[in-house]
Amino acid sequence: MTAQERPINPALLALAGALSLAAAMGIGRFAFTPLLPLMLDENLLDVERGGWLAAANYAGYLARALTAARMPLRAGALAVLALLATAALTAAMAWPLAAVWLPLRFLAGAASAWVFVATSVWCLGALAQQGGSRTSGWVYAGAGSGIAIAGLHCLLAVAAGVRSVALWMQLGGLALLLALPAFWVIARLPPPMGAAASRTEGGGSRVGGATRGLVVCYGIMGFGYILPATFLPVLARTVVDDPRVFSLAWPIFGVTAALSTLLVARLLQGAKRLKTWATCQLLMGLGVLLPALRANRWTIAASALLVGGTFMVITLAGVQEVRARAPTRAAHLVGRITAAFALGQIAGLRGHASTPFRRSGTPMLAMRCERTARL
């Protein structure tokens, strides 16, 4: 029996998938969030330009989410390519030429979308074949873990006087380091997983009535989630002077996201998935609303806990529901809900970037989520 024919331990599969998402989501997507206050302090950009850089990342995420299922690559190969791109594009942000930052953030968003969709296919597919589907919660805990790791790294680096240019390079190296276990596992997937089961399905199928509501609700989640996901450390900076304190908002966000995914993974079975999703959507809306009512360290901490503790649970519920309703079109439909999420983020960011947390309609929209998701 060759190395590629030996079954891979489900725990190792889940760990590799989690670290893959940690690199792509925690760093490729959201490294900019803890770095934004530092770049503001260094007068490299202002809040408006920061909002445009964030929007470029989400636009890239949207564009590539729509194309991930159409790529003529197996899911594992697509993940490897996109993870390498994530590390390179993150490090390239150290280039002190502001004109290139916009396309770099666009491409980084595109790479992270490819990793998310591809990992949802190759890793969850491999876990299903190994009888390890219950460990899927560990995979999606990787996104929150990556956010926490990147946030803590930035916190310690800023305390040590590291500048943003050096931080971008360090985070690029960290993304590559986190991706190494995924490279090792993908190279050793048995042929049935690496070929048939892990190939991204063709994108010719349309989203049917069984999944249309899921796509709408996932877009609503992106609309409400984007403000704290982009501006939480900046908002914390306005009420707390000490960077050792306000910089904690982002690691708290990530740790809560990782722990919540692990805690509720067993609840996401059958009809409970939609109920859990609707509950989390309401809690997220409350987390977005609190700092708008009164901005202080307690409401910001509550926002980090409520939003951080729900967004990856909704993601896990959404992906599992899609796979349950349309298992033969998983990659295509995961790409669709991911694209809806990115579209919601762009709408939320451009509508509210100048007044963070002030006008989000998420609580009211979330009230209809469970009913819409059933459509």
N, C-alpha and C positions, 0 to 999 in steps of 0.2 A: 504493500500500500504506500503510495507516494504521499508527500507532505500535503499536496493539494487535495488528496482523496480522504484524508483523515478529517472526521467531524471536528469542528472548533467548539470549544466549551462555550455555552451560552453566555456565561458571565464575561468571558473575554470578548465575545461579539458585542455585548451591550456596552462594555467599557470602551471599545474602539469606536463605536457609534457615538457614544457620549462625548468623547474627546474630539471627534470630528465636528460635532455641533458646537463644542466649546470654542474651537478655533474659528469656525465660520461665523457663528452668531455672536459669541462673546467678544471676539476681536474684529473679524471682518466687517460685521455690521455695526457693533456698538463701542469699539475702541474710541470713536470720536466723542462719545458722551462724557466720559471722565476727563478727556483731554481738552474739551471745550473751555472750561474755566481757566485752565492754564494758558491756552492760546489767546484768550481774551486779556488775561493779565500781561501777556507778552506783546499785546497790541498787534498780533498777527492778523486778526480779523475782529469784526463786531458781531453782535447777536444776529443781525439780519443776514450777513454773509454766512454765519454759522448755520442759519436755517436753510440757506440755499445748498450748502454742502450736505446737510442731512437729507434734504429733498432729493439731491442727485443720487445719493446712496439708495433711497427707497425707489427712485425711478429705475435704477439698474436692477434692483430686486424684482420689480414688477416685470420689466422686459424679459429677464431670463427665467422667471417663474413660468411665463407663458411658453417658453421654448424648451425648457428642460426635458419634457416628455418627447420632444421631437428630435432630440439629438441622436445621431447615428452611433451612439456609444453605449456600452453596457453601463449600468448604474455605478458599479464600482470604479470603472475607468473614468467616468465623468466626475466622480467624487475626488479621485486623486488629482486630476487636472485642475479642478476648481480649488482644492485645498492649497496646491502649489501657487496658484494665482493669488489666493487670499494672502498668503505670507508675503509674496513679492509686492503686491499692491499696497499692503499696509506699510511695509518698510519704505516704499517709494514716497509716502507722504512726508518723509523727512526732507525731500527736495525743497529747498527754500524758494520756490517759485509758485506764487499763489495761483497763477493761471492754470497750472496742471492739476490743482487739487480737485477741481470739479470733475473732470473726467476720471481721475483716480478713484474718487468716492463712488462714481457711477459704476465703474468696473468692479469695485470691491463688493458693491451691492449685488451685482450680477453673479459674481462668483459664489457669494454666500447663498443665493437662491438655488443655484445648481447643487451646492453641497446639501442643503436642506432636503430638496426633493430626492436627490440620489441616495442619501443616507436613509430616508424614509422607505426607500425601495429595497436597497441591498441589505441593510441591517435588519429591518423588520421582517423581510422575506426570509433571510437566513435564520433568524430567531424562530420564526414559525416552523420551518423545516426541522429545526433542532428541538422543537417542543419547549422553547423558552420564551413564548409570547408574554408571559407574566413579567418578564424583565424589561419590557418596552419602556416602562416608567423611568428606568435608569438611563435609557438612551436620551430622552428628552430632558432629563435633569442636567445633561451636558450643557445646554444653552445657558441656564442660570449659573452653573458652575463657571463657565467661561466668562460671564459678566462679572462674577465675584472675583475671579482670578485677575482679570484685567484691571478691575477697579482697585483691588488691593495693591497690585503692582504699581499703578499710577499714584496711589496714596503714599506708598513708601518712597517712590522715586521723587515725588514732589517734595516730600519732607527732607530728602537728601540733597535737594537743589538741582535735580536733573531738569534740563530744558525739554521742551516739547519735541524738538528735532531728534534728540537722542531717544526719547520715549517711543516715537513712532518706529524707529529701527529696532528697539528692544521688543516691542510688541509684535513686529513682523517675525523676529526670531522665535518668540514664544509661540506664535501660531504654527510655525513649522514644527517645533518640538511637540506640540500637542497632536499634530496630525500623524506623526510617525507610527503610533500603534495602528491607526486605521490603514496606513499603507501596508503594514506587515500582514494584517488580517485579510485585507482585500486580495492580496497576492496569493493567499492560501485558501481562498474559498473553493470548495469542491466544484467541479464543472457544472452540476445541476443548478447550484446557486449562482455561480459566477456568470453563467450563460443564460439559461432560460428564465430562471426565477428572478435574476437580478437585472435583466435588461429593461431599460426604460421602454414602456409600451408606446406604440404609435399614438400620435395625437389626433387622429382623424375623428375619434368619437366625440360627440357633443355631450355637454352636461345635461342630464335628463332631469325629469321632475323629481326624482328621488334624492337629488343632491343640490338642487337649485337653492333651497332654503339655507343649506349649510354654507354655500358660497356667500350669500347675502350677509348672514350673521358673522361670518369670519371677517368680512370687510368692515362691518360695524365695530368689531373688536379692534381692528387696526386703527380706525378713526379715533376711538377713545384712548387707546394705549399710547399713541405716539407722543403726546405732550410730556408725560413723565419720562418716557423712554429717551427723550432728547434733552429736556431742559431740567430734569430733577436736580442734578448737581449745581446747575446755574442758579436755580431758585433757592437752593439751600445756601448758596454763597451770598445771597442778598440778605439773609437773616442771621447768618453765623459768619463771623470774621475769620475764625481760625480754620485754615484749610485742613487741619487734621481732624476736624469735626465735620465740616460740610462735605468733605470728600468721602465720608463714610456712607452717605446716602446711596451711592451706586453699589458698593459691595453688599449692603443690606438688601437692596433690590435683588441682586443676583442670588445671594444665599437663600432668600425667601423663595425665589422662583425654583431653585433646585430642590429644596426640601418639600415644597408643596407638591411638586410632581411625584416625588417618591411616596408621599403620604396618601395621595388620593388615587394612585394608579389602580388599586384593586377595586375602587368604586366604579371605575369606568367600564362597566359591563352592561350590555343591552340598553334598556331604556334609561338607566342611570346616567349614561353619558350625556344625554341632552339635559337632564335635570341638573347635573353637576355643572355643565356649561352655562346654563341660564343663571344659576346661583353665582358663579364666578363672574359673569358679565355684570351682574348687579353690584357685586363687591368692588369690581374694578371701577365702575361708574362712581361709587362712593369715594374711592381713593383719588380719582381725578377731581372730584368736586371739593373735597375738604380744603386744599390749599387756596381755592378760589374764595371760600367763605372767610378764611383767616389764615394768613401765611405766617407760621412760626415753626420752630424746630419740631414741635409735637405733631402738627398736621402734616409736615413734610415727611417725618418718620412714618406716620400712619399711611401716607400715600405710597411710600416705598414698600411697606409691608403688604398693603392691599393690592396694589397693582402688580408688584413683583410676585406675590403669592398666587396670582390668578392667571397671568397671561400664558404661562407654559402649560397649565392645566387645561386651558381652553384649546391650546394647540394640540396637546395629546388627545383630548376628546375629539377634536375635529378630524385628525388623521385616522384615529381608530374608527370613527363613524363612517368616514369615506371608505376605508378598506372593508368594512362590514357590508356596506351597501353596494359597492362596485369593486369587488376584489380583482377582477380582470383588467380594470382601468385605473389601478391605484396611482401610478405615476402621473397620468394625465390629470386626474382629479385633484391630487395633492398639489400639482402645479396650478390648477385653477383657484383653489382656495388660497394658496400662497399669493397669487396675483391679486386676488380680491383684498387680501390683507394689506399688500403694498399700496394698492389704490386707495384704500381707506386711510393709510398713513399719510400719503401725499395730500389728500383732501384735508385731513385734520391739521397737518403741519402748515400748509400754505394758508389755511383759513384762520389759524390762531397763533402763528409763530410770534407775532409781535406782542401778544398778550397771553402768555402761557397760563393754562388752567382756568381761564376766565369764562369761556363760553361753551364748553363741551356739552353736547346733548346726549352723551353716552347713557346716563341713567335712564332717560325716557326711552331711548332706542332699545336698550337692553331688555326692557320689560316685555318686548315682543319677540325676544330672541328664540325662546323655546318653541313657541307656536310656529314661527317662520321656519325653523330648522326642520320641523316635521313635514313641511310641504314637499 
